[in-house]
Amino acid sequence: MAKILLAEDEKELQKAEVTVLQISGYEVDAVNNGKEAVEAVKTNIYDCIILDIMMPVMDGIEALTAIRASGNVTPVILLTAKSEVDDRITGLDAGADDYLTKPFAMKELLARIRSMTRRNETYTPSTLSIGNVTLNVDQQEIAVENAIRLASKESKLMAFLILNAGKEISTQEIFNHVWQGDPEADLDIVWIYISYLRKKLESIDANIFIQGERNQSFTLIVQSN
């Protein structure tokens, strides 16, 4: 089940949007302003973020700027009013992936979300770094001074962990993001691949490690000196 963050300060509209999204099979976290959205992104993993531009405390563009500055590449849809043409341009420049003009049909929002979540992997940068480790996503290699090749699912798992470093990620969340749609996989495969990555990180003297136990949550940690 894909997870959506919705930042909308109009209470009745927020309620209606949450209801439709949940009926359509999405898990939804709803917040009332941009600051709450930024805080939610720090501790949770989302497949798509929806930000209204006009919000109190911190507007949608300010929230988007903060989210992108943190390194988060989750697809973002901006909700704008017709009069906010300049804000739409600013929002796209700040890292938004799409926008919808109010009022809009919920069917259109659902279509945009489906498009975003289907193409989620295209939002991952080709190179990711954390601690002394660099992951080349295209080449499927992790390196410190020496490089080591990864299998396709190892590379996808490593990228997911790096993009969410410091967050507790459940076995189920990892499975959903890395093995979703694989009829031959079950939750046990997460622990197997975590074990593979731990050995490979150790073999290149990485100063990062994957904390967690089988069937529980995992966190990518940078070791302190």
N, CA, C and O of each residue as an XYZ file, in Angstrom:
900
protein
N       0.844     -1.199      0.000
C       0.000      0.000      0.000
C       0.878      1.248      0.000
O       1.713      1.430      0.886
N       0.684      2.101     -0.996
C       1.460      3.326     -1.074
C       1.024      4.297      0.024
O      -0.143      4.329      0.412
N       1.975      5.083      0.513
C       1.711      6.011      1.603
C       1.856      7.446      1.111
O       2.859      7.803      0.493
N       0.854      8.255      1.389
C       0.796      9.638      0.906
C       0.855     10.609      2.076
O       0.220     10.388      3.108
N       1.623     11.690      1.912
C       1.573     12.814      2.849
C       0.776     13.925      2.200
O       1.119     14.385      1.110
N      -0.288     14.361      2.862
C      -1.136     15.436      2.357
C      -1.059     16.634      3.293
O      -1.412     16.533      4.468
N      -0.595     17.771      2.769
C      -0.537     19.011      3.548
C      -1.566     19.966      2.972
O      -1.372     20.533      1.896
N      -2.662     20.139      3.697
C      -3.783     20.967      3.256
C      -4.434     21.597      4.474
O      -4.837     20.889      5.397
N      -4.543     22.946      4.488
C      -5.064     23.621      5.682
C      -6.576     23.832      5.654
O      -7.165     24.154      6.687
N      -7.213     23.659      4.507
C      -8.668     23.775      4.441
C      -9.281     22.476      4.963
O      -9.214     21.439      4.303
N      -9.873     22.544      6.144
C     -10.270     21.331      6.861
C     -11.248     20.455      6.089
O     -11.069     19.239      6.016
N     -12.281     21.065      5.512
C     -13.274     20.268      4.792
C     -12.687     19.640      3.539
O     -12.989     18.492      3.214
N     -11.855     20.386      2.843
C     -11.203     19.855      1.646
C     -10.237     18.739      2.024
O     -10.180     17.703      1.361
N      -9.477     18.960      3.096
C      -8.555     17.925      3.555
C      -9.302     16.635      3.884
O      -8.881     15.542      3.504
N     -10.419     16.783      4.597
C     -11.221     15.615      4.983
C     -11.706     14.860      3.753
O     -11.648     13.631      3.712
N     -12.186     15.592      2.750
C     -12.684     14.968      1.525
C     -11.564     14.261      0.772
O     -11.743     13.149      0.273
N     -10.394     14.923      0.693
C      -9.255     14.327     -0.018
C      -8.772     13.067      0.679
O      -8.482     12.066      0.023
N      -8.684     13.108      1.995
C      -8.247     11.930      2.760
C      -9.206     10.770      2.534
O      -8.775      9.635      2.331
N     -10.493     11.049      2.569
C     -11.497      9.993      2.379
C     -11.345      9.321      1.020
O     -11.348      8.093      0.929
N     -11.212     10.116     -0.030
C     -11.081      9.562     -1.385
C      -9.782      8.773     -1.525
O      -9.768      7.697     -2.123
N      -8.697      9.303     -0.977
C      -7.410      8.607     -1.066
C      -7.462      7.272     -0.334
O      -6.952      6.270     -0.837
N      -8.066      7.248      0.833
C      -8.155      6.004      1.590
C      -9.050      4.990      0.891
O      -8.720      3.805      0.843
N     -10.172      5.437      0.351
C     -11.047      4.540     -0.398
C     -10.322      3.971     -1.618
O     -10.589      2.847     -2.042
N      -9.414      4.753     -2.171
C      -8.647      4.325     -3.350
C      -7.464      3.441     -2.996
O      -6.706      3.031     -3.875
N      -7.303      3.145     -1.704
C      -6.287      2.179     -1.294
C      -4.985      2.755     -0.797
O      -4.008      2.022     -0.642
N      -4.945      4.066     -0.539
C      -3.719      4.685     -0.053
C      -3.757      4.863      1.463
O      -4.814      5.097      2.049
N      -2.584      4.748      2.084
C      -2.435      5.148      3.477
C      -2.095      6.630      3.478
O      -1.234      7.064      2.713
N      -2.754      7.413      4.322
C      -2.603      8.874      4.264
C      -2.225      9.442      5.624
O      -2.846      9.116      6.635
N      -1.202     10.295      5.644
C      -0.913     11.162      6.783
C      -1.322     12.572      6.365
O      -0.832     13.087      5.360
N      -2.212     13.193      7.123
C      -2.679     14.542      6.787
C      -2.169     15.540      7.815
O      -2.284     15.315      9.019
N      -1.600     16.651      7.331
C      -1.116     17.719      8.205
C      -1.707     19.043      7.734
O      -2.254     19.132      6.634
N      -1.593     20.080      8.580
C      -2.303     21.336      8.337
C      -1.443     22.492      7.840
O      -1.975     23.539      7.471
N      -0.128     22.320      7.823
C       0.742     23.394      7.337
C       2.075     22.826      6.885
O       2.375     21.651      7.092
N       2.871     23.693      6.258
C       4.143     23.246      5.703
C       5.136     22.781      6.743
O       5.894     21.842      6.499
N       5.145     23.422      7.897
C       6.079     23.025      8.952
C       5.802     21.605      9.413
O       6.729     20.822      9.621
N       4.519     21.270      9.574
C       4.160     19.916      9.977
C       4.545     18.912      8.883
O       4.920     17.780      9.186
N       4.455     19.320      7.628
C       4.850     18.449      6.525
C       6.347     18.145      6.581
O       6.761     16.995      6.429
N       7.151     19.182      6.802
C       8.607     18.991      6.892
C       8.957     18.057      8.044
O       9.819     17.190      7.899
N       8.301     18.224      9.179
C       8.559     17.360     10.334
C       8.148     15.921     10.047
O       8.843     14.987     10.444
N       7.029     15.738      9.363
C       6.560     14.384      9.044
C       7.547     13.655      8.136
O       7.782     12.458      8.298
N       8.118     14.379      7.184
C       9.062     13.778      6.237
C      10.349     13.333      6.930
O      11.011     12.404      6.467
N      10.705     13.984      8.027
C      11.932     13.629      8.744
C      11.869     12.231      9.340
O      12.901     11.573      9.477
N      10.684     11.769      9.693
C      10.569     10.500     10.415
C       9.772      9.433      9.674
O       9.748      8.279     10.101
N       9.121      9.796      8.578
C       8.284      8.843      7.851
C       8.716      8.728      6.399
O       9.391      9.605      5.859
N       8.315      7.634      5.786
C       8.642      7.363      4.389
C       7.358      7.453      3.568
O       6.357      6.815      3.894
N       7.394      8.246      2.507
C       6.216      8.429      1.676
C       6.524      8.090      0.219
O       7.659      8.215     -0.242
N       5.489      7.661     -0.484
C       5.613      7.389     -1.911
C       5.280      8.618     -2.739
O       5.699      8.727     -3.892
N       4.527      9.546     -2.156
C       4.161     10.785     -2.833
C       3.782     11.820     -1.779
O       3.185     11.482     -0.757
N       4.127     13.077     -2.028
C       3.793     14.176     -1.122
C       2.936     15.178     -1.879
O       3.276     15.583     -2.990
N       1.823     15.576     -1.271
C       0.932     16.572     -1.865
C       0.949     17.812     -0.975
O       0.603     17.738      0.204
N       1.351     18.951     -1.538
C       1.484     20.189     -0.772
C       0.618     21.284     -1.372
O       0.767     21.633     -2.542
N      -0.294     21.827     -0.561
C      -0.987     23.041     -0.969
C       0.010     24.195     -0.851
O       0.799     24.236      0.093
N      -0.021     25.121     -1.795
C       0.917     26.242     -1.726
C       0.535     27.208     -0.601
O       1.390     27.603      0.192
N      -0.740     27.589     -0.528
C      -1.167     28.588      0.450
C      -1.519     27.921      1.776
O      -2.631     27.425      1.956
N      -0.562     27.913      2.703
C      -0.776     27.343      4.030
C      -0.165     28.261      5.081
O       0.770     29.003      4.779
N      -0.670     28.226      6.297
C      -0.108     29.052      7.377
C       1.201     28.466      7.899
O       1.584     27.348      7.554
N       1.870     29.246      8.734
C       3.127     28.862      9.408
C       4.273     28.737      8.416
O       5.261     29.465      8.509
N       4.143     27.808      7.456
C       5.123     27.647      6.384
C       4.349     27.246      5.138
O       3.607     26.263      5.166
N       4.505     27.985      4.047
C       3.714     27.662      2.856
C       4.302     26.457      2.120
O       5.362     25.950      2.487
N       3.608     26.013      1.088
C       4.007     24.806      0.389
C       5.360     24.891     -0.286
O       6.105     23.912     -0.315
N       5.685     26.061     -0.832
C       6.976     26.214     -1.508
C       8.117     26.218     -0.497
O       9.168     25.628     -0.746
N       7.918     26.874      0.631
C       8.937     26.853      1.686
C       9.136     25.430      2.206
O      10.264     25.008      2.463
N       8.039     24.696      2.359
C       8.134     23.308      2.819
C       8.855     22.452      1.791
O       9.712     21.641      2.142
N       8.509     22.633      0.522
C       9.165     21.886     -0.555
C      10.663     22.164     -0.577
O      11.470     21.245     -0.718
N      11.029     23.433     -0.439
C      12.444     23.805     -0.438
C      13.189     23.110      0.700
O      14.299     22.614      0.506
N      12.578     23.074      1.889
C      13.198     22.418      3.037
C      13.301     20.912      2.829
O      14.304     20.299      3.196
N      12.277     20.319      2.247
C      12.275     18.874      2.001
C      13.361     18.499      1.008
O      14.088     17.527      1.215
N      13.474     19.267     -0.072
C      14.519     18.975     -1.071
C      15.918     19.247     -0.505
O      16.866     18.533     -0.833
N      16.053     20.267      0.335
C      17.360     20.589      0.929
C      17.851     19.461      1.820
O      19.056     19.293      2.006
N      16.926     18.688      2.371
C      17.307     17.563      3.234
C      17.766     16.350      2.435
O      18.222     15.361      3.009
N      17.644     16.426      1.106
C      18.040     15.309      0.257
C      16.901     14.389     -0.116
O      17.112     13.397     -0.814
N      15.705     14.695      0.330
C      14.548     13.848      0.038
C      14.113     14.023     -1.415
O      13.926     15.149     -1.877
N      13.951     12.911     -2.138
C      13.597     12.973     -3.555
C      12.202     12.417     -3.835
O      11.870     12.128     -4.985
N      11.382     12.264     -2.793
C      10.023     11.770     -2.974
C       9.249     12.674     -3.943
O       9.327     13.896     -3.819
N       8.510     12.111     -4.898
C       7.730     12.933     -5.821
C       6.762     13.859     -5.085
O       6.108     13.449     -4.126
N       6.678     15.108     -5.540
C       5.834     16.116     -4.899
C       4.869     16.715     -5.915
O       5.264     17.120     -7.008
N       3.580     16.762     -5.524
C       2.551     17.436     -6.312
C       2.128     18.692     -5.553
O       1.778     18.615     -4.376
N       2.160     19.849     -6.221
C       1.705     21.091     -5.615
C       0.252     21.348     -5.992
O      -0.154     21.118     -7.131
N      -0.526     21.826     -5.027
C      -1.905     22.254     -5.274
C      -1.912     23.771     -5.284
O      -1.503     24.398     -4.307
N      -2.369     24.365     -6.367
C      -2.293     25.814     -6.523
C      -3.637     26.417     -6.904
O      -4.508     25.736     -7.446
N      -3.792     27.708     -6.612
C      -4.949     28.460     -7.086
C      -4.622     29.047     -8.454
O      -3.453     29.202     -8.808
N      -5.663     29.374     -9.222
C      -5.443     29.875    -10.581
C      -4.585     31.130    -10.605
O      -3.864     31.372    -11.572
N      -4.658     31.930     -9.548
C      -3.941     33.207     -9.515
C      -2.466     33.053     -9.161
O      -1.721     34.033     -9.159
N      -2.040     31.820     -8.860
C      -0.683     31.603     -8.350
C       0.282     31.117     -9.431
O       1.070     30.200     -9.196
N       0.221     31.734    -10.623
C       1.068     31.299    -11.731
C       2.536     31.389    -11.364
O       3.292     30.444    -11.589
N       2.949     32.524    -10.796
C       4.355     32.684    -10.422
C       4.768     31.662     -9.378
O       5.889     31.154     -9.407
N       3.847     31.356     -8.438
C       4.159     30.364     -7.417
C       4.338     28.982     -8.024
O       5.170     28.201     -7.562
N       3.554     28.675     -9.065
C       3.714     27.367     -9.722
C       5.095     27.256    -10.340
O       5.761     26.227    -10.223
N       5.518     28.320    -10.995
C       6.850     28.317    -11.615
C       7.931     28.193    -10.545
O       8.873     27.415    -10.689
N       7.786     28.965     -9.474
C       8.741     28.904     -8.367
C       8.768     27.498     -7.763
O       9.833     26.971     -7.444
N       7.580     26.897     -7.609
C       7.490     25.562     -7.040
C       8.168     24.510     -7.901
O       8.867     23.637     -7.386
N       7.966     24.591     -9.207
C       8.634     23.645    -10.106
C      10.146     23.835    -10.052
O      10.905     22.865    -10.066
N      10.573     25.084     -9.992
C      12.008     25.363     -9.877
C      12.572     24.848     -8.551
O      13.741     24.470     -8.472
N      11.730     24.836     -7.508
C      12.175     24.389     -6.189
C      12.204     22.866     -6.059
O      12.694     22.329     -5.066
N      11.674     22.178     -7.071
C      11.758     20.720     -7.034
C      10.443     19.984     -7.076
O      10.417     18.770     -6.874
N       9.329     20.689     -7.338
C       8.054     19.991     -7.497
C       8.085     19.177     -8.791
O       8.746     19.557     -9.757
N       7.373     18.070     -8.798
C       7.342     17.209     -9.974
C       6.080     17.415    -10.805
O       6.044     17.068    -11.986
N       5.056     17.975    -10.191
C       3.801     18.196    -10.896
C       2.968     19.185    -10.086
O       3.287     19.461     -8.929
N       1.905     19.722    -10.684
C       1.003     20.584     -9.929
C      -0.415     20.426    -10.468
O      -0.621     20.045    -11.620
N      -1.375     20.723     -9.619
C      -2.785     20.738     -9.990
C      -3.371     22.080     -9.587
O      -3.057     22.604     -8.518
N      -4.213     22.633    -10.433
C      -4.852     23.908    -10.146
C      -6.226     23.680     -9.526
O      -7.041     22.926    -10.057
N      -6.471     24.335     -8.405
C      -7.783     24.251     -7.751
C      -8.804     25.098     -8.507
O      -8.457     26.157     -9.030
N     -10.062     24.648     -8.571
C     -10.539     23.341     -8.113
C     -10.178     22.255     -9.118
O     -10.067     22.530    -10.313
N      -9.996     21.039     -8.650
C      -9.632     19.942     -9.537
C     -10.517     18.734     -9.232
O     -11.112     18.636     -8.159
N     -10.589     17.836    -10.178
C     -11.338     16.594     -9.985
C     -10.450     15.595     -9.260
O      -9.271     15.454     -9.586
N     -11.011     14.906     -8.284
C     -10.228     13.929     -7.535
C      -9.700     12.822     -8.443
O      -8.645     12.249     -8.172
N     -10.424     12.518     -9.515
C      -9.942     11.501    -10.447
C      -8.610     11.920    -11.062
O      -7.733     11.092    -11.308
N      -8.477     13.226    -11.305
C      -7.228     13.721    -11.879
C      -6.098     13.625    -10.865
O      -4.987     13.230    -11.220
N      -6.361     13.977     -9.609
C      -5.336     13.846     -8.575
C      -4.902     12.388     -8.439
O      -3.708     12.107     -8.336
N      -5.853     11.467     -8.438
C      -5.527     10.042     -8.329
C      -4.681      9.583     -9.506
O      -3.765      8.778     -9.339
N      -4.986     10.093    -10.701
C      -4.200      9.731    -11.885
C      -2.773     10.241    -11.761
O      -1.828      9.537    -12.117
N      -2.609     11.465    -11.256
C      -1.263     12.023    -11.077
C      -0.478     11.199    -10.047
O       0.710     10.932    -10.233
N      -1.144     10.804     -8.974
C      -0.475      9.999     -7.940
C      -0.045      8.649     -8.509
O       1.073      8.196     -8.262
N      -0.928      8.012     -9.266
C      -0.574      6.715     -9.866
C       0.634      6.854    -10.769
O       1.527      6.006    -10.761
N       0.660      7.922    -11.546
C       1.796      8.162    -12.439
C       3.084      8.341    -11.649
O       4.124      7.787    -12.006
N       3.008      9.117    -10.577
C       4.190      9.371     -9.743
C       4.705      8.088     -9.106
O       5.904      7.811     -9.143
N       3.806      7.308     -8.523
C       4.241      6.112     -7.799
C       4.741      5.040     -8.749
O       5.617      4.258     -8.379
N       4.201      4.980     -9.980
C       4.710      4.016    -10.958
C       6.134      4.350    -11.361
O       6.944      3.458    -11.616
N       6.436      5.645    -11.418
C       7.760      6.081    -11.886
C       8.702      6.427    -10.743
O       9.698      7.122    -10.944
N       8.392      5.948     -9.548
C       9.124      6.372     -8.353
C      10.627      6.185     -8.485
O      11.394      7.033     -8.027
N      11.064      5.088     -9.103
C      12.503      4.820     -9.188
C      13.225      5.863    -10.020
O      14.425      6.068     -9.838
N      12.517      6.532    -10.937
C      13.198      7.514    -11.782
C      13.604      8.749    -10.994
O      14.383      9.563    -11.489
N      13.093      8.907     -9.778
C      13.425     10.075     -8.965
C      14.689      9.845     -8.129
O      15.174     10.763     -7.468
N      15.218      8.623     -8.161
C      16.426      8.327     -7.395
C      17.653      8.832     -8.149
O      17.831      8.475     -9.314
N      18.508      9.649     -7.527
C      19.732     10.110     -8.194
C      20.614      8.933     -8.599
O      20.528      7.854     -8.012
N      21.456      9.145     -9.597
C      22.306      8.056    -10.076
C      23.447      7.744     -9.114
O      23.999      6.644     -9.132
N      23.800      8.722     -8.270
C      24.850      8.519     -7.275
C      24.371      9.008     -5.919
O      23.856     10.119     -5.790
N      24.547      8.161     -4.905
C      24.160      8.503     -3.537
C      25.358      8.319     -2.626
O      26.141      7.386     -2.808
N      25.508      9.200     -1.649
C      26.634      9.103     -0.725
C      26.163      9.255      0.709
O      25.250     10.028      1.000
N      26.800      8.506      1.602
C      26.565      8.640      3.036
C      27.803      8.126      3.749
O      28.366      7.099      3.368
N      28.230      8.850      4.797
C      29.471      8.458      5.464
C      30.608      8.444      4.455
O      30.780      9.394      3.692
N      31.386      7.362      4.452
C      32.474      7.246      3.476
C      32.091      6.381      2.282
O      32.952      5.977      1.500
N      30.806      6.100      2.142
C      30.318      5.170      1.117
C      29.606      5.917     -0.005
O      28.837      6.846      0.240
N      29.876      5.495     -1.242
C      29.174      5.997     -2.408
C      28.499      4.827     -3.111
O      29.115      3.789     -3.356
N      27.224      5.015     -3.431
C      26.488      4.012     -4.203
C      26.267      4.557     -5.599
O      25.643      5.604     -5.775
N      26.782      3.841     -6.597
C      26.484      4.161     -7.989
C      25.273      3.326     -8.375
O      25.384      2.119     -8.592
N      24.124      3.969     -8.458
C      22.866      3.252     -8.695
C      22.871      2.602    -10.073
O      22.437      1.459    -10.221
N      23.358      3.320    -11.082
C      23.348      2.789    -12.445
C      24.278      1.587    -12.589
O      23.929      0.594    -13.227
N      25.466      1.688    -11.988
C      26.449      0.601    -12.091
C      26.244     -0.490    -11.039
O      26.875     -1.545    -11.101
N      25.356     -0.232    -10.072
C      25.079     -1.171     -8.990
C      26.370     -1.533     -8.231
O      26.712     -2.702     -8.053
N      27.068     -0.471     -7.794
C      28.317     -0.637     -7.061
C      28.312      0.233     -5.810
O      27.823      1.363     -5.836
N      28.860     -0.297     -4.709
C      29.152      0.521     -3.538
C      30.662      0.595     -3.404
O      31.374     -0.361     -3.712
N      31.141      1.742     -2.939
C      32.587      1.923     -2.886
C      32.980      2.807     -1.717
O      32.253      3.727     -1.342
N      34.148      2.513     -1.144
C      34.863      3.416     -0.248
C      36.144      3.733     -1.008
O      36.163      4.658     -1.820
N      37.212      2.986     -0.761
C      38.373      3.075     -1.646
C      38.263      2.004     -2.716
O      38.643      2.213     -3.869
N      37.736      0.850     -2.314
C      37.497     -0.237     -3.255
C      36.001     -0.354     -3.513
O      35.179     -0.037     -2.653
N      35.668     -0.814     -4.709
C      34.262     -0.963     -5.080
C      33.875     -2.431     -5.103
O      34.705     -3.310     -5.333
N      32.582     -2.676     -4.857
C      32.059     -4.025     -4.924
C      30.705     -3.979     -5.608
O      29.898     -3.088     -5.344
N      30.458     -4.939     -6.486
C      29.209     -4.972     -7.224
C      28.076     -5.504     -6.360
O      28.284     -6.316     -5.458
N      26.880     -5.027     -6.657
C      25.686     -5.475     -5.959
C      24.724     -6.116     -6.958
O      24.699     -5.760     -8.136
N      23.945     -7.055     -6.470
C      22.839     -7.566     -7.269
C      21.778     -6.481     -7.384
O      21.787     -5.521     -6.613
N      20.874     -6.625     -8.329
C      19.869     -5.596     -8.588
C      19.060     -5.245     -7.339
O      18.882     -4.066     -7.031
N      18.569     -6.252     -6.617
C      17.758     -5.989     -5.429
C      18.619     -5.455     -4.286
O      18.128     -4.679     -3.466
N      19.884     -5.847     -4.213
C      20.789     -5.281     -3.203
C      20.961     -3.787     -3.446
O      20.929     -2.994     -2.505
N      21.144     -3.404     -4.709
C      21.322     -1.997     -5.053
C      20.064     -1.197     -4.736
O      20.146     -0.085     -4.214
N      18.913     -1.759     -5.048
C      17.645     -1.077     -4.775
C      17.429     -0.918     -3.274
O      16.964      0.127     -2.819
N      17.765     -1.950     -2.507
C      17.636     -1.888     -1.048
C      18.618     -0.880     -0.468
O      18.262     -0.108      0.422
N      19.858     -0.881     -0.970
C      20.863      0.046     -0.464
C      20.439      1.489     -0.738
O      20.589      2.351      0.129
N      19.916      1.757     -1.923
C      19.456      3.108     -2.256
C      18.315      3.532     -1.337
O      18.274      4.673     -0.877
N      17.396      2.617     -1.074
C      16.261      2.925     -0.199
C      16.734      3.252      1.215
O      16.218      4.173      1.848
N      17.705      2.503      1.705
C      18.240      2.759      3.041
C      18.975      4.097      3.098
O      18.831      4.841      4.068
N      19.757      4.406      2.071
C      20.494      5.675      2.060
C      19.534      6.859      2.003
O      19.713      7.841      2.724
N      18.528      6.768      1.156
C      17.573      7.857      1.018
C      16.769      8.089      2.292
O      16.192      9.159      2.490
N      16.739      7.072      3.155
C      15.990      7.182      4.409
C      16.895      6.943      5.616
O      16.453      6.438      6.648
N      18.163      7.311      5.470
C      19.138      7.106      6.547
C      18.670      7.762      7.837
O      18.143      8.874      7.835
N      18.874      7.048      8.939
C      18.501      7.563     10.247
C      17.065      7.283     10.637
O      16.690      7.485     11.792
N      16.255      6.822      9.699
C      14.853      6.513      9.993
C      14.708      5.019     10.309
O      15.398      4.183      9.725
N      13.819      4.702     11.220
C      13.465      3.308     11.471
C      12.506      2.856     10.377
O      11.434      3.435     10.201
N      12.898      1.820      9.644
C      12.088      1.325      8.533
C      11.687     -0.110      8.840
O      12.550     -0.960      9.057
N      10.415     -0.383      8.860
C       9.952     -1.730      9.198
C      10.276     -2.713      8.085
O      10.470     -2.326      6.932
N      10.331     -3.982      8.444
C      10.534     -5.039      7.460
C       9.466     -4.960      6.379
O       9.760     -5.150      5.199
N       8.230     -4.680      6.774
C       7.134     -4.597      5.809
C       7.333     -3.440      4.841
O       7.093     -3.593      3.643
N       7.771     -2.281      5.339
C       8.006     -1.128      4.470
C       9.104     -1.440      3.454
O       8.980     -1.111      2.274
N      10.174     -2.075      3.920
C      11.267     -2.439      3.008
C      10.762     -3.400      1.943
O      11.048     -3.236      0.757
N      10.019     -4.391      2.372
C       9.484     -5.377      1.429
C       8.595     -4.694      0.390
O       8.686     -4.986     -0.803
N       7.746     -3.794      0.847
C       6.826     -3.117     -0.075
C       7.566     -2.302     -1.123
O       7.146     -2.255     -2.280
N       8.662     -1.658     -0.734
C       9.382     -0.790     -1.656
C      10.347     -1.539     -2.565
O      10.588     -1.110     -3.694
N      10.897     -2.641     -2.097
C      11.928     -3.327     -2.875
C      11.385     -4.544     -3.618
O      11.823     -4.839     -4.730
N      10.443     -5.245     -3.014
C       9.952     -6.488     -3.617
C       8.478     -6.437     -3.983
O       7.898     -7.474     -4.305
N       7.860     -5.282     -3.945
C       6.440     -5.180     -4.249
C       6.145     -5.752     -5.633
O       6.815     -5.418     -6.610
N       5.139     -6.615     -5.705
C       4.753     -7.201     -6.981
C       5.489     -8.471     -7.331
O       5.201     -9.087     -8.357
N       6.446     -8.883     -6.493
C       7.179    -10.133     -6.748
C       6.423    -11.287     -6.076
O       6.458    -11.408     -4.852
N       5.741    -12.136     -6.858
C       4.903    -13.185     -6.271
C       5.696    -14.283     -5.577
O       5.140    -15.052     -4.793
N       6.998    -14.359     -5.863
C       7.806    -15.429     -5.290
C       8.524    -15.004     -4.011
O       9.187    -15.822     -3.374
N       8.398    -13.734     -3.631
C       9.112    -13.224     -2.458
C       8.197    -13.183     -1.246
O       6.984    -13.022     -1.374
N       8.798    -13.332     -0.053
C       8.067    -13.123      1.191
C       8.938    -12.303      2.134
O      10.069    -11.962      1.785
N       8.439    -11.985      3.306
C       9.141    -11.073      4.214
C      10.519    -11.567      4.616
O      11.397    -10.755      4.910
N      10.734    -12.884      4.638
C      12.040    -13.418      5.039
C      13.167    -12.939      4.140
O      14.325    -12.892      4.556
N      12.825    -12.580      2.895
C      13.871    -12.172      1.961
C      14.527    -10.865      2.386
O      15.676    -10.603      2.029
N      13.804    -10.039      3.152
C      14.377     -8.777      3.622
C      15.583     -9.038      4.500
O      16.631     -8.421      4.312
N      15.450     -9.948      5.461
C      16.552    -10.259      6.359
C      17.737    -10.849      5.596
O      18.891    -10.545      5.898
N      17.449    -11.684      4.620
C      18.519    -12.295      3.814
C      19.332    -11.217      3.119
O      20.562    -11.263      3.131
N      18.653    -10.239      2.508
C      19.371     -9.198      1.775
C      20.022     -8.177      2.703
O      21.059     -7.609      2.358
N      19.442     -7.937      3.854
C      20.112     -7.106      4.853
C      21.438     -7.756      5.240
O      22.455     -7.074      5.365
N      21.424     -9.059      5.426
C      22.641     -9.800      5.783
C      23.680     -9.703      4.674
O      24.867     -9.529      4.947
N      23.238     -9.814      3.422
C      24.159     -9.666      2.291
C      24.830     -8.296      2.319
O      26.049     -8.188      2.184
N      24.025     -7.255      2.494
C      24.569     -5.895      2.481
C      25.515     -5.656      3.653
O      26.539     -4.991      3.493
N      25.189     -6.184      4.818
C      26.077     -6.019      5.969
C      27.461     -6.582      5.669
O      28.466     -5.947      5.989
N      27.525     -7.750      5.068
C      28.813     -8.370      4.745
C      29.573     -7.542      3.713
O      30.789     -7.385      3.817
N      28.870     -7.019      2.731
C      29.539     -6.245      1.689
C      30.018     -4.897      2.224
O      31.094     -4.433      1.848
N      29.236     -4.268      3.092
C      29.680     -3.010      3.703
C      30.916     -3.240      4.566
O      31.835     -2.422      4.574
N      30.933     -4.345      5.285
C      32.096     -4.674      6.112
C      33.324     -4.927      5.254
O      34.435     -4.559      5.633
N      33.128     -5.557      4.091
C      34.258     -5.928      3.236
C      34.955     -4.715      2.623
O      36.123     -4.802      2.247
N      34.243     -3.570      2.516
C      34.875     -2.368      1.945
C      35.229     -1.348      3.028
O      35.544     -0.195      2.731
N      35.171     -1.790      4.292
C      35.495     -0.907      5.430
C      34.602      0.325      5.476
O      35.077      1.438      5.705
N      33.310      0.122      5.258
C      32.352      1.222      5.322
C      32.195      1.692      6.763
O      32.267      0.892      7.696
N      31.982      2.990      6.937
C      31.727      3.508      8.283
C      30.228      3.698      8.522
O      29.818      4.502      9.359
N      29.424      2.951      7.778
C      27.978      2.905      8.001
C      27.586      1.465      8.306
O      28.261      0.527      7.883
N      26.498      1.299      9.036
C      26.020     -0.055      9.309
C      24.504     -0.060      9.396
O      23.872      0.970      9.633
N      23.942     -1.232      9.201
C      22.487     -1.395      9.230
C      22.104     -1.974     10.585
O      22.427     -3.120     10.901
N      21.426     -1.182     11.363
C      21.011     -1.580     12.706
C      19.626     -2.215     12.647
O      18.741     -1.727     11.943
N      19.441     -3.316     13.397
C      18.121     -3.937     13.443
C      18.203     -5.445     13.452
O      19.246     -6.028     13.155
N      17.093     -6.070     13.796
C      17.025     -7.521     13.902
C      15.959     -8.078     12.963
O      15.092     -7.353     12.476
N      16.046     -9.355     12.730
C      15.132    -10.043     11.822
C      13.671     -9.778     12.188
O      13.280     -9.858     13.352
N      12.875     -9.459     11.163
C      11.435     -9.219     11.287
C      11.084     -7.963     12.094
O       9.925     -7.759     12.456
N      12.089     -7.122     12.374
C      11.834     -5.883     13.087
C      12.145     -4.694     12.174
O      12.080     -4.814     10.950
N      12.480     -3.561     12.766
C      12.810     -2.376     11.971
C      14.316     -2.267     11.778
O      15.099     -2.779     12.578
N      14.706     -1.592     10.704
C      16.119     -1.395     10.394
C      16.404      0.097     10.188
O      15.557      0.850      9.708
N      17.616      0.497     10.566
C      18.043      1.891     10.426
C      19.466      1.927      9.904
O      20.339      1.232     10.424
N      19.707      2.734      8.878
C      21.073      2.924      8.392
C      21.737      4.004      9.220
O      21.250      5.132      9.292
N      22.855      3.654      9.847
C      23.542      4.537     10.796
C      24.954      4.836     10.308
O      25.640      3.954      9.790
N      25.382      6.084     10.476
C      26.781      6.445     10.231
C      27.521      6.344     11.553
O      27.113      6.956     12.540
N      28.603      5.579     11.583
C      29.367      5.402     12.818
C      30.081      6.696     13.180
O      30.627      7.381     12.315
N      30.070      7.021     14.464
C      30.783      8.194     14.933
C      32.258      7.833     15.108
O      32.607      6.691     15.407
N      33.105      8.832     14.914
C      34.557      8.596     15.036
C      34.978      8.413     16.493
O      36.159      8.207     16.773
